Amino acid sequence: MDHAEVVGRTIHQDFLEAANDLPDGFVDLLFVDPPYNLNKTFNSATFKKTHPDAYADWLGKAFDKLERLLKATSSIYVCTEWASSPAVYSVLRDRFVVRNRITWEREKGRGAARNWKNASEDVWFCTVSDDYTFNVDAVKLKRRVLAPYTKQTGEPKDWTKTSEGDYRLTHPSNLWSDITIPFWSMPENTDHPTQKPEKLVAKIILASSRPGDVVLDPFLGSGTTSVVAKKLGRGFVGVEIDEAYCCLAEKRLLMAEDDCTIQGYADGVFWERNTINEQNRLRYGGDESRKGNHRRAGQGADLSQTKLFE
């Protein structure tokens, strides 16, 4: 199977099987969001928590298949939760150059009476070599200025005064506190239990790929990676074992043809949570005429008519 046959596809198959038919060296950016080492049901499948060493062995088998698909210039991002983060790191350090560990805040989460509320997840950032893409100017964060320092001339120092307030563009760090978990009224929301926000994936795609590059997600879920790649002008391949989630992904890809917006991203920058300007707040769901009209992606759709590549 060659490059042209797979790019732009949702593949309904277990990745460990599908990988055998994928071409060598066609992936520019690999985004891996595997089932975490937790007891979790994903529609037709249930993942059981196991010993961290067993989890690392399972994940290692996936990366044994993935390495062949990468270019020498590829970047890799791998999602995990705090307890499994060391095990994930042990899999990555023997294969790639580990560059950083991103920690992002989940503003949702269950409270804990006898522990600290778990409100963060990790994303490991790796590369195949020292030759890789990183577009820092594409992922700057627009923050409100709380201390508006000025030059001796009275002009703003490293910030801009606008009709909507005073803002500064800042370089991205490995601590992300501006992510909003998809909720019911957001067009990107689905019933997938561990769906990643489009904004999170957009940061990764913009930072570590160029227009036209190919992004692979071997555990696609309901399609966020492919959808964001499409919105941002990248090629994409998604592999997902569950048919219903494949259908949701295809439905969302169709929706992206009419709506390429990404919550929290506008005018070429990422906005701090709850600080996006009024025009874009309305665009992303604040317009009273649209309230109550949002539907989960794929909800009510005739999934039997969705085309899959099997």
Long-range contacts (C-beta under 8 A, 24 or more apart in sequence): 3-214, 6-237, 6-309, 7-214, 7-235, 7-236, 7-237, 8-235, 8-236, 8-237, 9-237, 9-238, 9-309, 10-220, 10-223, 10-226, 10-238, 10-240, 10-246, 10-249, 10-250, 10-253, 10-308, 10-309, 11-237, 11-238, 11-239, 11-240, 11-308, 11-309, 11-310, 12-240, 12-241, 12-243, 12-246, 12-308, 12-309, 12-310, 13-239, 13-241, 13-310, 14-241, 15-62, 15-65, 15-218, 15-219, 15-239, 15-241, 16-61, 16-62, 16-65, 18-218, 18-239, 19-65, 19-66, 19-68, 19-69, 19-218, 19-239, 20-65, 22-69, 22-237, 23-69, 24-68, 24-69, 25-68, 25-69, 25-70, 25-71, 25-72, 26-69, 26-71, 26-214, 27-69, 27-70, 27-71, 27-74, 27-214, 27-215, 27-216, 27-237, 28-71, 28-73, 28-74, 28-75, 28-133, 28-209, 28-210, 28-213, 28-214, 28-215, 29-74, 29-75, 29-76, 29-77, 29-204, 29-205, 29-208, 29-209, 29-213, 29-214, 29-215, 29-216, 29-234, 30-66, 30-69, 30-70, 30-74, 30-75, 30-76, 30-77, 30-215, 30-216, 30-217, 30-218, 31-77, 31-201, 31-204, 31-205, 31-215, 31-216, 31-217, 31-225, 32-62, 32-66, 32-76, 32-77, 32-78, 32-79, 32-217, 32-218, 32-219, 33-78, 33-79, 33-194, 33-196, 33-217, 33-219, 33-221, 33-225, 34-59, 34-62, 34-78, 34-79, 34-219, 35-194, 35-219, 36-80, 36-81, 36-84, 36-194, 37-81, 37-83, 37-84, 37-87, 38-81, 40-193, 40-194, 41-193, 42-192, 42-193, 42-194, 42-221, 42-242, 42-245, 43-192, 43-242, 43-244, 43-245, 44-242, 44-243, 44-244, 45-241, 45-242, 52-83, 52-84, 52-86, 52-87, 53-87, 55-84, 55-87, 56-87, 56-88, 56-90, 56-91, 59-87, 59-88, 59-91, 60-91, 62-218, 63-91, 63-92, 63-95, 66-218, 67-95, 69-216, 70-128, 71-128, 72-128, 72-129, 72-131, 73-128, 73-129, 73-131, 73-132, 73-133, 74-127, 74-128, 74-132, 75-125, 75-126, 75-127, 75-128, 75-132, 75-133, 75-134, 75-208, 75-209, 76-124, 76-125, 76-126, 76-127, 76-128, 77-102, 77-123, 77-124, 77-125, 77-126, 77-204, 77-208, 78-123, 78-124, 78-126, 79-121, 79-122, 79-123, 79-196, 80-121, 80-122, 80-123, 80-124, 81-118, 81-121, 81-122, 82-118, 82-120, 82-121, 82-122, 85-122, 85-124, 88-122, 88-124, 89-124, 92-124, 92-126, 95-126, 96-126, 96-127, 96-128, 97-126, 97-127, 97-128, 97-129, 97-130, 98-124, 98-125, 98-126, 99-125, 99-126, 99-127, 100-124, 100-125, 100-174, 101-125, 101-174, 102-174, 102-175, 102-176, 103-174, 103-175, 103-176, 104-175, 104-176, 104-177, 104-179, 104-200, 105-175, 105-176, 105-177, 105-179, 106-179, 106-181, 107-179, 107-180, 107-181, 107-273, 108-181, 123-200, 123-204, 125-174, 125-208, 132-208, 133-207, 133-208, 133-209, 133-210, 133-213, 134-207, 134-208, 135-206, 135-207, 135-208, 135-210, 136-171, 136-172, 136-207, 138-206, 138-207, 138-268, 139-172, 139-203, 139-206, 139-207, 139-270, 140-169, 140-170, 140-171, 140-172, 140-269, 140-270, 141-169, 141-170, 141-172, 141-178, 141-269, 141-270, 141-271, 141-272, 142-167, 142-168, 142-169, 142-170, 142-269, 142-270, 142-271, 142-272, 142-275, 143-167, 143-168, 143-169, 143-170, 143-272, 143-275, 144-168, 144-272, 144-275, 164-277, 164-278, 169-269, 172-203, 172-207, 172-270, 176-200, 176-203, 177-273, 178-264, 178-270, 178-271, 178-272, 178-273, 179-264, 179-273, 180-263, 180-264, 180-273, 184-294, 184-296, 185-285, 185-291, 185-294, 186-263, 186-284, 186-285, 186-294, 187-255, 187-259, 187-285, 187-294, 187-297, 188-224, 188-227, 188-252, 188-263, 188-297, 189-294, 189-296, 189-297, 190-222, 190-248, 190-252, 190-296, 190-297, 190-298, 191-222, 191-248, 191-296, 191-299, 192-221, 192-222, 192-245, 192-248, 194-221, 195-221, 195-222, 195-224, 196-221, 196-224, 196-225, 197-224, 197-263, 198-224, 198-227, 198-228, 198-231, 198-262, 198-263, 199-262, 199-263, 199-264, 199-265, 199-270, 201-225, 201-228, 202-228, 202-231, 202-232, 202-262, 202-265, 202-270, 203-270, 205-229, 205-232, 205-234, 206-232, 209-234, 220-245, 220-246, 220-249, 221-245, 221-249, 222-248, 222-249, 222-252, 222-297, 222-298, 223-248, 223-249, 223-250, 223-252, 223-253, 223-297, 224-252, 226-252, 226-253, 227-252, 227-253, 227-255, 227-256, 228-262, 230-256, 230-260, 231-256, 231-260, 231-261, 231-262, 243-308, 244-303, 246-306, 246-308, 247-298, 247-301, 247-303, 247-306, 247-308, 248-297, 248-298, 250-306, 250-307, 250-308, 251-297, 251-298, 251-301, 251-303, 251-306, 252-297, 252-298, 255-297
